[in-house]
């Protein structure tokens, strides 16, 4: 074979190999942009993350980006087959490229997007975005046609409330979770909220601190009420201890002594049935603006009490004790808020590409 023939064969082989590499390059990019969390990239791009801003440039073109990458994959694969076929047999060239492409799609998508994929996407973002900018008028109708012919129906994978609860538990164990534990706990309690009835959280009558309507308001009674740790008390009357009102400790703060409980209690006590759902109880709270409710059964018997704190506690769960006490001081309240402000998301750098993708 002459030198010219050898150079021609070498040139053909190099071009065929180059097209194969372009094919693998496009497959790698398709993998990155397929697996990347676009919502998270968009969020970090808005927060100034340089890597996220670069990657989001072509990612913002949506399906047009995927179509363009697939066109590159198919065109480079076909070109490789044609060039390799001129060096060997057509079938051998076809098998070689199909095997390479199949291996790329089998191995690359099976691997987690790593630093190389992120680096490749970063340095390809600008030229890729520029090409997409000019080709978008052509790719857009193609993308629309593809989405119309093959609409994507993404199922959430959730069927019951138990699935949502499992998702919340999974989220709490996720390494890059940024949802605060108390927010996850509140969501969990909110989902479980309507499963409970008033009777499930009622303080039984035997454990309720009541006040007689004939008790005299004085230092002794005030001391007993403070020691109980409660802020509201059912007021009973007669031998059957019928509830006739509610005594709130705050109503006695400026009272030294004088008169009986009837003088300071609030009449018209509010009742909840023990079989009421907590959701219905919330509606009653909203309308009545009361903090203490008498719980009754089917025979209208007083069986216990429930407070708004008991009901709301089922929504948000048990809160950590608040050590701050100066809620009467506006400046102190503002300072306490400033002390607790923490950044939700740490700023990423280019040395941390896997955190974005």
N, C-alpha and C positions, 0 to 999 in steps of 0.2 A: 504493500500500500504506500502510495506517495505521501510526502510530508503534508501536502495540501489536504489530502483525504484524512490524515490523522488529526490535523488541526480542526477540520470540519467535525469529525466525530467527537473530539474533545470539547469543542464549543457547544455542540448539541447536548452532550452529557452535562456540561456545566449549567446550561439553561434549564435542562430537565430537572437537575438537582435543585436549582434556584427556585423553580416553580413549586417543587415539593416542599421546600422550606417555607415558602410563602403560604402554602396550604396549611402546614403545621402552625405557622404563626397566626393565621386567621382562626384556626381551631382553638388555639390557646386564648385568643382574645374573646372568641365566642363563649368559651367556658367562663372567663372572668366576668363578662357582662351579663351572662345568664345567672350566675350564682350570687352576684353582688346584691346586697340589700339596698335597692335604689332609694328607699325612703330614708335610710340612715345616711347614705352618701349625700343626699340632698340636704339633710339636716346639718351635717358636719360642714358641707360646703358653705351654707349660710352663716355658720359660726366662724368661718375664716380658715378652715383646714385646707392647706395648699394642695395636698394629694387628692382630697375629696373634690375640690373645685376642678382640678384637671380631669379626673375620671368622669365627673358628672357632665362635662361638656359634650362628649359623644353620647353618653347615656341618656341625655335629655331628648334625643331623637327617637327614643322608644323602639317600636317595631322596625322602623326604617333602618336602624343600626343593625339589627339582627339580619334583615334581608340583605343588606350590603355585605356583611361578613359572609353570609352563605353564598352570595354570588362570587365572592373572591375564592372561597373554598372550592366551589364547583368548577370555576373557570381555571384555577391553577391545577386542580386535579386532572381536568380534561387535557390541558396543555402538557402536563407531565406524561400522561399516557401516550399522547401523540409523539412527543419527542423521544421517549424511551422506546416506543414501537419502531422508530427509525433505526434504533441501535440493536434491538433484539426483535423477538416476535411480538405481535400485537397482544396475544393472550398473556404472555409473560409480563409485558409492561402493564397490562390491565390488572393482573393479579397482584403485582408489586405495589401499585398505587392504592388499590382497594384495601390490601392488607395493611399498608401504612396508615391509610385513613381510618380504617376500622380500629387499629391499635391505638391511634391518637384519641379517637372518640371513646374507646373503652378505658384507656389508662388515665388520660387527662381529666375527664369528668369525675373519675373515681377518686381523684386526689383533691385534697383541700386546696383552695386558692392560697398559694404561698407568696413569699416575697418576690419570686421571679415573675409570677403572673401579674402581681401588683406593679412591679417595676416596668414590665412590658406595657401594661395598660397606661401607666403614667406617661411614658415617653412616646406612646403612640397616640395619646389623646388629642394633642393639638393638630397634627396633620390629619388624623381621622375626622376630627370635628370640622376642619376646613373642607375636606372632601365632601362630607355629609351636607355641609352648608350649601354647596353648589348642586349636589345631586338630589337634595331634599324635594324639590318640585317634581322630580321624576319618581322618586322612591315613595313619596306620600300616597299617591293613588294606588300604587302596588301594595303598600302596607294596608290601606283601607280595604282593598279587594280581598287580601289574604285574611284579614280579620272578619270580613263579612262571610267568606266561604268557610273558613275554619275558626269560628268564634271560640274564644277561650272561656271555659266555665270553671272557675276555681272554687272548689268546695272547701269550706272552712275546716272540715273534719270534726265539727262539733255537732252533736245531736241532742244532748241533754245537759242539764245544769251540772251534772257530775263531770262532764267533759270540760266545762269551763273551770270548775274547781281544780281539776287535774292540771289544766293549762296554767293556772295561777301558781300552783305548787312547782311546776316545771320551771316557770319564769323565775321564781325565787332562787332556784338552784343554778340558773344560767350564769356562766362566768362573767359575761359582759352586761348583766342586768343593771339598769340604772333606775329602776322603779323602787322607791323607798319601801322598806319593809312595812311601815305603817299604812302605806297606800295599798299594798297588796293585801294586808290584813283587813282593811276597810272594805275592799272589793269582795273578799271572801265572806265577810260577815253580811254584807249587803245581799249577796246571793243566797245565803242561808236564812236571811231575816224572816221571810214569810213562811218558813217551815215551822216556826214556833208559834205557840199560843200564849196569851196573857197568863194562863195558869202555869205555864212552864217557868215563868220568872217572878211569880207572885211571892211576896214575903208572907208566910202564913200568919193568920190572926194571932196565934199563940206567941209569936215573936214580935208583934207590933207594939210599939210604945204608944199608948193612947193617953188622952187627957180627959178628965171629967169636966163637963160644962160647969159644974159647981165649984171646981177648984179655985182657990184664991190666988191671984197673980201676986207673987212676992218673991223675995230672995230665995226661999227654999225651992219653990217651983222652978224659978229661973235656973238655979244651979242644977236641978235634976234634968231639965231640958238640955242644957249645955253638955252635961256629962253623957247624955245618950248618943251624941254625935250626929243626930238627925237635925234637919232644918224645918220639918213640917210634921204635924201630929194630928191623927184623927181625933175629933172631939166626940165623946159618947155621952149618952144621957139615959137615966132610968136604970132599972134593974136588968133590963135586957141589953143594956149597952148599945142602944141604937145610935148610929152615927148621925150627928146633926150638923157637923161642920168640920172645918180644918183650921188648925192654929199654926201659923207660920212664925218661926222664931224671929224673923226680921221685923215683924209687927210689934215685937215686945222690946226692941233694942232701946227705945227711948222711954220705956215705962219703968218706973221704980217700983211701985206697988199700988194696989187699989183696985177693987172690983174683982169679979170672977172672970173665968175664961170666956164666958158667953159674950162679954163686952168687947173682946179683942179677936175672937175667932171670925173666920169668913164662912158665912152660911152657904147653903146650896152645894153640898158636896157632889162630886162627879163620880159616876160609876162606870165600870167596865166589866163585861162578862168574862168569865175565865176562859171561855171558848172563842173569844175574839182573836183574830189574827193580829200580829204586831203591826201590820200595815194599816189595818182599820184603826188600831189604837193611835197611830201617828196622825190619822185624819182627825180623831177626837182631840188630840193635843193641839193641833193647829187651830181648831175652832174654839176650844174652851180656854186656851192659854193658862191651864192649870198645871201644877207640878206634882200633885198627889191625887191618886185615884183609888176609890174603894173597889175592890174586886168582889163580885157576887157570883152565886151559882144559879141553877135553874129555879131554886126555891127562893130566890132573892135574899139569900143569907149572906151576911158579910163574912167572907172567907180569908181576907187578907188585903194587902195594899200593893200598889205598884207605883213607881215614880217615873217621871220623864227621864231621869238619869238611867233607870233600869232599862227602859225601852230603847233609848238612844245608844246605850252601851252595847245593845245587840247589833247595832249598825256598824259602829266603829271599833268594837271590841274593847278590851280593857286598856285604857290609856295609861301611859307612864305618868307618875306623879309630877306635877308642875311645881318646880322649886321656886319659881318667881311668884312674888306676892304683892308687889307694888302696883296693882292695877288701878289704883286711884291717882297715880302720878303719870301724866301724859308723856313727859320726857323719858321717864324710866321705861315705859311701855315701848317707845320708839327705839330706845337703846337696846332693849331685850331682843327686838326683831332684828336689828342690825348685827347683833352678836351671833345670831343663828343662821345668817345668810351664808350659804356655801355654794360654790359652782356646781351645776348639775352635771356638766360634762367637761372633763379636762381637755385642754387643747392638744390636739395630736400634732405630730411632726412627721416629716417625710421618712424618718428612720423607723416609723411604726406603720408600715403599709397594711399589714394583716388586720389591724384594728378597724380599718375602713371597710375592707372587703371580706 
